[in-house]
Amino acid sequence: MRPSRKKRVMPEFVCVNERLVEPTDARVSVFDSGFMQGIGLFETMRVYRGRVFRLDHHLERLARSATKLGWTICPSRELMRRNIDAVLSIGAAAQRLRLTVTTGTLRDRAGGDPELTIVASASTDGVYPRELYERGVTLAMSPYRQSAFDPTVGHKTTSYFSRLAALREAHARQAFESLWLTPDERIAEGSISNVFLVRDQTLLTPTLDTPVLPGITRGAVIDAAVASDIPVRECDLTIDDLMSADEVFLTNSMVELIPVVRVERHAIGSEKPGDVTRDISEAFGELLERELAEDAGE
C-alpha cells in the first residue's frame, strides 16, 4: 500500500482589528454579526511581490457594497488599508490576501455605536497549477439561479453557502467551476468567477446589471483588451451563445484568466485554449506589471 502524502502546511498571517496574531489565536466574538447572521463583506486579493493588485479597486468595491446594503457604519479605506499593511508587513511572501469586514456586535457596548470587525489574512498558497492553463478546464451548469431580486447579488458577502454548494457539486462532477444562469436563462457568472466568451475575435461578457459581481480582474481584462484594440461587448448572453463560442475563459483575482475548453461534455471550439484567450492573457500580464511598477513608484 502506497504511503499517504502529508499535505504541505502553507504559512499564514492574520491581523484582527489592527492586531497581529498567530493564526491559531485569531478570534472574533460569538455574537459577531458575521457569525450570527452572515452580515459581512470580503475581498480576495492577489499579492505580487508584496503588493496587492488594484488594491484601491478592492477597497472601493467593499465600501460601496457596505453603503448599498445599508450598513450603519461603513469601513473607511484607511482603516482597511492599515490592517492589510500590517499583515503584509510580516507576510511579504504572501500570494493570497483576504479582507473580511463585518458589522461587529453591540454586546457589552451599552448604547454605544457598533464597532466593525476587520480581519486581514494572508497566505503563501493560492496559485493554481500551470497545467490547468495549458489544457483548459471544464465548466458545469449550476442547478441554481441568480436573481436580481436577491439583495446580496453583485456583492461579495460572507453569506456564501449557495455559491460553495454549487461549486462543490461541480467539483463532484470533475468540473473546475459552476456556471449560474438567471431565472430567464441568461448567463450570469461562475460561483467564484466572471465569464467571458470570444466570438469573431470579439470579447463578450454579461453586463453588470444582469446582475453579476463587478470583478476586479474582469475590469482589468476589459481595460487590457481595449488597450490592445480587441473589441469588447457587455451584453445579454444565452446558453446558445456559450455553446457556439469560439473560446471561453473565466476570471478572478487568484486564477487571473483560465481557459474553458468544455461545458459539461460539450467541447468549446477546438477543445484547446484559444489564440484570443492567450493574447488577452498576455495583455493582462503587461497591464499587471505596468500598474505594479507605477504603484511601487518605479
NORRAZI-V471027 format. One record per pair of residues at least 12 apart in sequence whose C-alpha atoms are under 7 Angstrom apart, sorted by the first residue. I is the first residue (numbers start at 1). GAP is how many residues later the second one is. D is the distance in whole Angstrom. If there is no record, write none. Layout:
# NORRAZI-V471027
I:GAP:D
I:GAP:D
This chain:
# NORRAZI-V471027
10:113:7
10:114:6
10:115:6
11:112:6
11:113:6
12:110:6
12:111:5
12:112:7
13:74:6
13:78:6
13:108:6
13:109:5
13:110:6
14:73:6
14:106:6
14:107:4
14:108:7
15:68:6
15:71:7
15:72:6
15:104:6
15:105:5
15:106:6
16:102:6
16:103:5
16:104:7
17:66:7
17:100:6
17:101:5
17:102:6
18:64:7
18:65:5
18:68:7
20:67:7
31:74:6
32:72:5
32:73:5
33:69:6
33:70:6
33:71:5
33:72:6
34:68:5
38:120:6
38:121:5
39:63:6
39:64:7
39:119:7
40:61:6
40:62:4
40:63:7
40:117:6
40:118:5
41:21:7
41:59:6
41:60:5
41:61:6
41:115:6
41:116:4
41:117:5
42:56:7
42:57:5
42:58:4
42:59:6
42:114:6
42:115:6
42:116:7
43:15:7
43:55:6
43:56:5
43:57:7
43:113:7
44:53:6
44:54:4
44:55:7
44:209:7
45:51:6
45:52:5
45:53:6
45:208:6
46:49:6
46:50:5
46:51:6
46:207:6
46:208:6
47:47:6
47:48:5
47:49:6
47:50:7
48:47:6
50:38:7
50:42:5
50:43:7
50:44:7
53:239:7
57:159:7
58:158:7
59:18:6
63:12:6
65:90:6
83:37:6
84:36:6
87:33:7
87:34:7
87:35:7
91:31:7
93:31:6
94:28:6
94:29:5
94:30:4
95:28:6
95:29:5
95:30:6
95:31:7
96:26:6
96:27:5
96:28:6
96:29:7
96:30:6
97:24:6
97:25:4
97:26:6
98:22:6
98:23:5
98:24:6
99:20:6
99:21:4
99:22:7
100:18:6
100:19:5
100:20:6
101:15:7
101:16:6
101:17:5
101:18:6
102:14:6
102:15:5
102:16:7
103:12:7
103:13:5
103:14:6
104:12:5
104:13:5
126:128:7
127:127:6
128:127:6
133:125:6
133:126:6
135:137:6
135:138:7
136:122:7
136:123:5
136:124:5
136:125:5
136:136:7
136:137:6
137:39:6
137:122:6
137:123:5
137:124:6
137:125:7
138:37:5
138:38:6
138:122:6
138:123:6
138:124:5
138:125:6
138:126:7
139:36:6
139:37:6
139:38:5
139:39:6
139:40:7
139:121:7
139:123:6
139:124:5
139:125:6
140:30:6
140:35:6
140:37:6
140:38:5
140:39:6
140:123:6
140:124:5
141:37:6
141:38:5
141:39:7
142:24:6
142:36:5
142:37:5
142:38:5
144:36:7
145:35:6
145:36:5
145:37:5
145:38:6
146:34:6
146:35:6
146:36:5
146:37:7
147:35:6
147:36:6
148:63:6
153:58:7
153:59:7
154:57:6
154:58:5
154:59:4
154:60:7
155:58:6
163:28:5
166:12:6
166:25:7
167:24:6
177:13:6
177:14:7
178:12:5
178:13:6
179:12:7
185:53:7
186:50:7
186:51:6
186:52:5
187:19:7
187:50:5
187:51:6
187:52:7
188:18:6
188:22:6
188:23:7
188:24:6
189:23:6
193:57:6
193:58:5
193:59:5
194:21:7
194:24:6
194:56:6
194:57:5
194:58:7
195:54:6
195:55:5
195:56:7
196:52:6
196:53:5
196:54:6
197:45:7
197:48:6
197:50:6
197:51:4
197:52:7
198:47:6
198:48:6
198:49:5
198:50:6
199:46:5
199:47:5
201:75:7
202:28:7
202:29:5
202:30:6
203:28:6
203:29:5
203:30:6
204:28:6
204:29:5
204:30:6
204:31:7
205:28:7
205:29:5
205:30:6
206:28:5
206:29:5
206:30:6
206:31:6
207:27:5
207:28:5
207:29:7
215:37:7
216:37:7
217:34:6
217:35:5
217:36:6
217:39:7
218:33:6
221:63:6
224:59:6
224:60:5
224:63:6
225:55:6
228:55:7
243:25:7
245:23:7
245:24:7
246:22:7
246:23:5
247:21:6
247:22:6
247:27:6
248:12:5
257:24:6
259:14:6
259:18:7
261:12:7
